C-alpha cells in the first residue's frame, strides 16, 4: 500500500499566538504588560539538540520544546508568547529559513514568579 505524500506546508498541530499589549495602565499610570490572543499557529514539533539544551541552561531559560512554523515576521522573542495545550511558553530563540519560508521557535516555560514575565 502506497502512503500519501504529506505536503510541506501542512502542519499537523495547533497552538495559539499571543502578542504583548501595553494598552492597560494600573492605578499609578504605569503600563501593564498583558498578552492578548492574536491567532492560531499551525506547527510541527522538532527535537531539541543537546547543544541547545546546554546553551539554554547557561542563559537560565531551559528550552523545553521546539516547533516549526510558517514564516511570520511579526513574531519576536520579547513581544510574543505561544500557548500549546493550555500551557504558555515564552520564545527564547527564533531561527529563520528564508529558502523554505519556515521558522523554528525554541520555547521555554513562562516564569510565573515575575507576574507577566
Secondary structure, 3 states (H helix, E strand, C coil): CCCCCCCCCCCCEEEEEEEEECCCECCCCCECCEEEEEEEEEEEEECCCHHHHHHHHHCCCCCCEEEEEECCCCCCCCCEEEEECCEEEEEEEEEEECCCCEEEEEEEECCHHHCCC
